Amino acid sequence: MTNGTTGFAEAGTLQGMALLHHPAYNKGTAFSEAERDRFGLHGLLPPHVETLEEQVLRAYEAYQLKTSDPERHIYLRALQDTNEVLFYRLLQEHIEEMMPIVYTPVVAHGCSRFSHIYRRPRGLFLSYPLRDRMGELLRNRPNRDVDVIVVTDGERILGIGDQGAGGLGIPIGKLTLYSLVAGIHPERTLPIVLDVGTNNQECLDDPEYLGWRHERITGQAYHEFIEQFVQAVEAELPGACLQWEDFATPHARPILERYRDRLLTFNDDIQGTAAVALGAAMGAVKAAGGQLRDQRIVFLGAGSAGIGVADYLRAAMVAEGLSEDEARARFWLVDKDGLLHTQRKELTPDQAVYAQSLERCNGWATSSDGVYRLDEVVKQVRPNILIGLSTVTGAFNEGIVRQMAQGVERPIIFPLSNPTDRAEAKPADLLRWTEGRAMVATGSPFDPVAHEGKTISISQCNNVLIFPAVGLGIVASGARRVTDGMMLAAARTVGEHSPALKDPAQGLLTPVREIRGLAVEVAMAVAAQAQKEGVAPASSPEEIRGKVLAARWEPAYSI
């Protein structure tokens, strides 16, 4: 693992324009007179030698000239391809403003327009026609040593669906946050898209689409392709942490379960989303003066993300003393076909865990098509916590929210669907409908809400509070596997740092401007849990902290 500043030892014999075109080593106008002599840069740069701080000011001025978020996204990606130190320092100094631009929600536009805004290669395209050359493709990676891989097949990108090869924008964005938040060296990250085709007809009909122009490979052929990829990772990058991202529900959990004991791996949509939602819920419940084990929880959405959140909440309840059956009885999951119950035959094994007995629904009203809809479930269950992972805009309507608030002093409501226009409710509405009593966290960023003379912060229940720090803890500890216990340790740490514990008007989660500090604490908790479970070498708490801090890269030029 390398850390600290970017130096020239690895640049080899790069000279002149070749050096200026290498984003990891390029300093632009910050090259000193001596460096300009050494690397043949005189005449290629303006004569004034700038500091990094001066470059940041100039870059920010250029950023402010952009008139739309997509333009800002393209500008920042171009800067990343030109000078990575400057890119990351700029992001650090404007992290609240720019994180939504380089990641959610603007990254959704970047993925949908990926082929149209493509400029320079970044990461790897592993396409199905080259499946028998997987090892060769991995060996073509831009950097030999890799700590973290993020991979997608582009089928379920945020809330916008199948984007095919354009899904590479998600691993690029995720790994940007690994470096920005946790300090994983950008040269030790690798974004990958598994291009198995697309069923998005707009992509297939788009003459500029850059991916494999073919319908998605499915069934056994798809599974064999994933296996070929995993075998290549095992052979080429056996020590790298592999994060699965934005795979469709039928594939996400089976892939995780199939490979979690073979690779150092986790699925961010399942485990990262679950951990940050658990952290927010723990903070909210504690701020409300209750215990998690006593909560009644209703979900809208029973896909891989919803089930993952439920699993972690259930595990935390069991840790607080409930039996498995007692904990399961406190969950009511609703999908597009209504309440999950034991008479529904199409449920997956993971969904069936939460299927309620119909005896518990005696006397409940059904809709015209004979199912128990969300409004009836909320009316009957009187939940303390309502979580949305459905991508159904406005599903938490006024009637449902007011019904919930009648029986709960501090209703906890998490509309977690991305992007912003897919959220189940707007925070301002939730607070208005509950007379300001709701405790809200969202999936996408929302502005603070003014209510009765108070300004209430709205936390984004963003996986960025979890996955970069998990990666840092893994790298620092030398962990061999990623366990649910490590993710739960991350969630508990996030909950323990909830600003709402000190001030009810504050958000449930650490604000973006402070997450770099939180990442150190979360990484330490992850590393300690890895050691406790025997999947990392033992060391003292002081040694853990030292390793975590030593593993962090900072965007600064070498002297």
PyMOL commands that set and color helices and strands:
alter all, ss='L'
color gray80, all
select helices_A, chain A and resi 9-11+16-20+28-30+33-38+52-64+69-80+84-93+95-102+106-112+114-117+128-139+164-182+186-188+201-205+219-236+249-259+268-287+292-294+304-319+324-328+349-352+358-361+374-381+398-406+420-422+427-433+463-465+467-477+484-496+499-501+512-532+541-550
alter helices_A, ss='H'
color red, helices_A
select strands_A, chain A and resi 4-6+124-127+148-152+189-195+241-244+265-267+297-300+331-335+338-339+385-388+412-415+439-442+449-451+454-456+459-460+553-557
alter strands_A, ss='S'
color yellow, strands_A
deselect
rebuild
show_as cartoon
